Amino acid sequence: MSLDRRCFNTLLAGLPLAGVAPGAWAQQRKDSIVLAMVLEPPGLDPTVAAAAAIGEVVHYNIFEGLTKIAPSGAVLPLLAADWGHTEDGKTYTFRLRQGVKFSDGSAFDAAAVKFSFERARAAGSSNKAKKAFFDNLASISTPDPHVVVLEFTEADGAIPFRLGENTAVILHPNTAASAATQPVGTGPYKLESWNRGSALTLARWDGNRDAAKVRMRRVSFRFINDPAAQVAALLAGDVDGMPRLGALQALKQFQADRRFTVEVGSTAGKGILAINNRRKPFDDVRVRRALSHAIDRKAFIDGAQEGLGTPIGSHFTPSDLGYLDLTKTTPYDPARARALLREAGVSTPLNVTLTLPPPQYARKGGEIVAAQLAQVGVNAKIENVEWAQWLAGPFKGQFDLTLINHVEPLDYATAYADPNYYFGYDSAHFRGLVATLGALKDNREKGRVWRDIQRQLALDAVNVFIWNPAQVAVFRRGLRGLWSSSPIAANDLAAVSWAPPATKL
């Protein structure tokens, strides 16, 4: 159960704010940091598992891709020095950066890229971007050790962006099978230790091509999903920052505390009440629409997110080019929800299970959702699970309803064009729209189909689309370079440093 606000505030009031000696933080070594994360990654290979927590640890740190996505969303060179494409947009040629090595000392070259992408598109690949991206990859050629040519079946202007996501990182051909526990990459860090259930530490790899520019010799991640414990760790100085604060109730307290910097940014997240479209009565669009009409998006954002976030009506965010605000397609209307349930022949109360993973948006937001569903005759029994249980249960299709934030940018094809995805949306019409979009060259026509894709998901009420979360980053004053906006789930540790000289508190 989520903490009652009064209990939460009482706990905060009792914390020893003055217990940290003046200047104690400022006197620590300036070549290490400790960051807090809500969820622990299930493994460290982002190409075989869907958890965004993997990317938060390894992307740009241990593993790198051909391109890099900046906090602004801009696509920059990384392992590729530059690239170009044919006029039809189907063939991309990448010239690779030379002198790059894996952390075991072996050379990075075009063969590693070919291996990684062939592995990603192979039959049986568990790479979650396979359906959306790698199935479109027709051929991979390496005419030179530092040149890779990718030929695609259909043109896609987002190819450079996709190659900067963590699902497209380049693995070492000889160690890919063990990358989940013993990762070997081209990035500036190596795995030093992993105490499962507690913390993970990365150590700077001094053999990296840019090691001289990397200020943090050691970075530790502590996994803290309890919101009160997050706050306590920050206030006590046990952690230096949390790029994605879960305890939003404490936002104003941190803003008023001169020891901390608080930044509120944007994300690519789509917070949804996911619906198992395979199960009755949810296979009836009227029932799914009823659930959508039952949820007051603004009340959810105010109650579970401290008002931070934007209501959405489809699986797209306001930062997406060509975004449509479709919240009026299924506005909050409990009377309409009850009428749709009657029309669908559903007897109330309808008993369902609402499965909630650990993040506070789910645990606290789940209580709000359950209360709103109860108003229309849907009795949602809350089932709290740990993250590994969520990945093994709901994410495998074993659920009625679940509250989850999809953080991957532009993941509409992965999530909705694949009937085997966990909520089981099976629409030939939608798949046709996605295929049509990929084949179009005219920007005006692309815009029309793009809008149709958004409308189709809203009309089919595949899930209850609730909110686009804001990102709240809290960190000690003097710490620089942490992302406060996340177009993708990553922490670029090579950009992090402490500001000299340290100032006494």
N, C-alpha and C positions, 0 to 999 in steps of 0.2 A: 504494500500500500504506500502511496505517496505521503510525505510528511504534511501534516496540517500546517498552514502558514504560521499560526501562532507558536506551535512547537518549534518550527524551523527558526523563527526569529528569536525565541527564547534561547535556543541552542547557540545561535550566533552571538547573542548578547553575553553568553557565558564564556566565550573563547578569550584566551589571554592575549588581547591585542597589544598590550604593553609588554608582553613576555619576551619579545625579541629585543635584545640589547641594541641601543642606538649604534648604527654603523655596522652591525654584525653581518648583515647581508652584503653590505658594500665591501667588506674585507675579504670575502671568499675569492677563490681563484677565478680568473676570468676566462678560462679556456674550457669550461664545462657548464652544462645546464641540465635541469631536470624538468621535463614537461609532463603534464597529466593528460590522459585520454580517457574517454568514457568507456570504450570497449577495447578488449584485447583481441588482436588478430588471431584467427584460427590457425594460421600458417603464414609464411612469408613469401609465397609465390603468388603474385597478383594475377597470373594468367590461368590459374586453375580454381580459384575460389572467388566468390562475389563480394566478400566483406570489404567495405570501404576502409576499415581500420588497417588493412594490409598496406594500402597505398599511403596512409598517413605515416607509416613507419619507413617503408622501403623505397617509395617512389622518389626519384631524384637523389636519394641518399645511397642506397645499395644498387638499385637497378635504374637504368636510363633507357630512353627510347630514341628514335631518330630525331624527334622534335620535342620541344618543351613548351608547356602552356604556362604563361605568366599569370599572376593574380588578376591582371586586367582582362585575361582571356586571349591575349595576343599569342600567336604561335611563333616560336623562335627556334633557331637551329640548336641541336644538342649533339647527338652522335653523328647526325648529318650536318656537314658544313653548309650545304645549300642544296636546292632541288629545283626542278622544273617539270612541266608536264606538256603533253601534246595538246593541240588545239581542241580535240574532242574530249579532253579531260579524263581519258581512260588509261593513259600511260604516264607514270611518274618516274623520273630518274633522280636518284639521290647520290650525291657525291659525299662519301664518308670522311669524317675527320681522321687524320692520320696521327699515329703515335699514341693511340688509346690502348690501354691494357685492362684486362680483367684483374681482379684483386689477387688472383693466384699467380700473376705475372705473365700470363699468356696473352697474345695479341688479339685485339678485337679487329675483325675484318668482315667483308661481305658474306663470308660463309656462315658467320654467327647469325647475321640477320636472316639469311635464307633458312637456316635451321630453325630459328625461333618462329618464323612465320609459317613454315611448313608444319611445324608442330601444332601451331594454333589452329590451322585450318584442316588438320587431319581428321579423319572419321573417328568419332569417339572423343574428340577434344572437349574438355570441360571449360574452355575459355569462354566466359560469359559474353564476350563480344563477337564470338564466332558467327552467329547468325546475322548480326548486324553489319559486320565488317569483313571478316576473313572469308566467308563464303562467296563474297563478291570478288575476291582476289583470284584471278584466273591463272596467273603465272608469275614466277619470281626468277629473274636471271641475274647473274653476277659476271658481267663481261670483264670485270677488273676486280682485284682484291679490295678496292675502295670505291666501287660503284655497284649500286643495286638498282635494278629496273623492276618496277611493279606494274603489272598489267591487270586492269580491273574489267569485269564484264560490263558494268554500268558506271557511268561517270558519277562522281560524288565530290562536290566542292569542299566537303568536310574532311577529306582524306588526311591532310596535314594535321588537323586537330586530333583526329582519331589516333594517329600515330604518336601523339603526345600523351595519350591516356595510359594508365598503368597496365591495361590489358595488352599493350603492344610493346612492353619493355623487351630488351634483348637479353636472353639468357646465355650462359656459357654452355656450349654443346656437350661438354663432358660432365657437367654437374647439374643439368636441368632437372634430372629425376629427383635430386635431393634438395632442390631450391627452397622448398617449404620450411626446411629446418636448418639447412646449411647453405645459405644463399651466396653465390659468387657473382658479382656484377662489376660494372665499369664505373660505378659512382664513387664519391669521395669517402664513403664510410663502409666499414665491415661490421658484421655481427660480432660483438664481444661476449655477451652472455644473455640468457633468457631464463628468468625464473618464472615459470608458468604460473599464471594466476596473480602475479605481483608486478614484475617490472622487466623491462628489456633495455639493454644498453648497446649503443653503437659506438665504435671507436674510429677515429679518423684514420684513413688509410694513407700513409705518407707516400706511397708509390703512385698515387693518383696524379694525373696530369696537372690538376689545379690545386694540389694540396697546399701550396704556399698561400693561397687565397682563403683557405678554410680556417676560420678562427676557433671554432669549437673542436677541441681534441676529443671530447667525450660527451655524448648526449644520452640521457636515460629517459625512458618513458615509463611512467607509473600508471597503472590501469585502475581507475577509481570511478565506479559507476554510481556510487551513492552521492547524491548532491551535497549533503551536509559534510561528508568527508572531503569532497572537492574543496569546499570553502575552508574547512579547517586546515587542509594541507597548504593552501595558498597563504592563509593568514599566518601560519606558523613558520613559513619559509621552507617547508619540506619540498615544495615544488616552486619553480621559478615562473611558470606560466602555464596557461591552458588555452591553446588556440581556439578550442571549441567548447566554451563553458557550458556545462549542463545545468548548473544551479542558477537559473536566471533570476530566482527570487533575490539573490544577493547582488544583483547588478548595481543597484543604487549605492549599496554599501561600498563596493569596490570603487565606484566613481568618486565617492567622497573621501577615499583614503589616498593620501598623497604618495604612498609607497607604490601605487599601482598605476598602470596605464590601461585604459579600457577602450577598445575600438569595436565598433559595430559595423559589420560589412555584409556583403551579399553572398549567396550560395546558389548552386544549381539544384538544390534539393526540392523534391516534391513530396510533401507529407500527405500520406493517404491512409484511409481506412481500406485496406485491401480486402477484397471479397473473393471467396472461392467460387468462381463461375461454374465449376463442374458440379457442385453440390446443389441439390434441391433445398430450398426453393430459389436459390440464388441464380439458377440457370434461366430464370424468368426476368427479363429486363425490367418489368414493372416492380419487382421486389427490389432490385438494385436501385432503381430510381427512388423508391420509397425510402431506402436507407439514406440516399443523398439528400432528400428533402428533410430528413429528420435531424440533420446535423447543422447546427448554427456555427458557421465558420468563424465569425467574429468572436463569439463567446468562447470558442475553443482557443483562439489565439490570445485573447485577453486572459483566460484562466490558466492555460498551460504554458504559454510562451511570454507572459508579461507584456502582451501587446506587440511583441516583436515578430513581424512576419506579414505576409500579404496573402489574402484569400485567393485561391485558384479554383478553376472549374474544369480543368483538363490536366493532362500529364505534361505541362509545360510551365515555364517560369516567365515572369515579366522581363527578364533579361534576354530571353530567346528572341532572335530576329523574327518579326512577323507574328509575335505573340497576340493571341486573342483573349480577352477577359470573358470567360464563359460561365462565370459564377451564376448568372441569371438563368442559365439553362436548367439548373436544379437549385433554386433558391431555398432558403430555410422556410419550410411550410409544413408543419406537423399535420395539419388537417389533410393536405394533399397526400402526405405519406400514408396516413391511415386509410384513405380512400383507395390508393394504389394497392395496398395489401389486401383489402377486401376484394378489389377487382381481380386480383391474382388468385383469389380463393384461399388465402392464407389465414388460418385460424390463429387468433391471438389469445394469450401471449405466445409468441414464437420464441422458443428457447434455443439460444445459440451460445457458442463459446467465443470469447474475445481474448486472443492470445497476445500477451504484451512482452516485448523484449525489455532489457534493463534501462535504456535511456529514459530520462525523466519525462521527455515529451510523450513517451508511450505510457509510462506508469501513471503519471498525473493526468495526461490527456485521455488515457483510457477510462478513467473514472468519469470524466466529463462526457465522453462519447457514450458510455453505458447509461448514464443518467438521461441523456437526450434520447437515446433509442427506447428507453423505458417509457417515455412519454407517448410513443406511437405503438406500444404493444410488443416491442421486441425486448425480451429479457436476456441481456448479455452477461453470461457468467464470466468473470475475469479469471484468466489463468496467466500468472506471472511466470516467465521462464528465463533462464540464462541465455546468453547469446549463442552458445554452442547448441543449446536445445532448439532455439529459434531456427538456426540454419539447418538442423536435422529434421525439424518438424514442419512449420509453416512454409519455409523456403523449398521444401520438397513436396508441397501440396497438401500437407496434413493439417488442415485448419478450417474454421468457418470464416472468422474475421480476424484481422490482425492490424495493428497500427504501426506503420513503418515509414521512415524517411528514405526515399530513393535519391541518392546524392549524385549519381552519374549524370553528366550533361547529355541532353538530347538522346536519351535512351529509349525513345518511343518504339523503335524497331525491335530492339532486344526484348523489351517487355511485352509488346502487344502484337508483334507479327509472328511470334513463336507460340503456337498452341500448347507447347510443353512447358512454358514458363509457369511459375508457381501458382498464379491465380487463374490460369487456364482459359484465357480469352481466345476464342476460336472464330475469327471472322475473315472469310475469303474476301469480302469487300474491303476491309481494312488492309489486308495484305496487298490487294490490288492497288490501293492508293499509295502505299509505300513503294511498290515496284514502279508505279507510274512516276512518282517524284524522282526516283533515281535515274530514270531514263530521259527526263526533260532537260532541255538546254535553255529554253526561253525563261528568263527570270520572272516575267509576269505570270506565266503558266505555273512555274514552280511555286510562286506565292499563293496562287489559287488553290493548288493541291495541298500545300502546307496548311492552309486554313481549314480545308476539308478534313485533313487528318485530325486536327484538334477538335473540330466539331463532332466527328464520328465517335471519338472516345467519350466526349461529354454526353452525346445522345444515347450511347449504349450504356452509360453509367457503369463502365467496367469496374471501377472502384469509386469510392467516395473521395474526390479530390478536395483536400482541405486547405493546405497552406504551403507557401514557399518560405522556409525558415530564414531568419537573419542569422549571421554568424557573430557571436560575441567572443572576442579574444581578450583575455585578462592576463597581464604579465607585469613583472617587476619593472619599475622605472629604470631605464638604462639598458634594457634589453631591446635590441633592434633586429629587424628583418623577419619577424614572424608574420605569416600570412594572416590578415584580418578579413579577407574575402577568399572564397574558395570556388573557382570555376570547376575544379576537380578536387578530390580528396587527397591532399598532399601536404607535407611540411618540408619546405626546401631548407634544410639545415645548413647548407653551405653559405646561405645568405645571412645567417644569424651571427650576431656579435654583441658584446657588451660595450657600451659607450665609455670611453676613457675621458677624464679620470672618474672614478666612482665618487659619488657625492655622499657625504655622511647624512644620515637621517636625523 
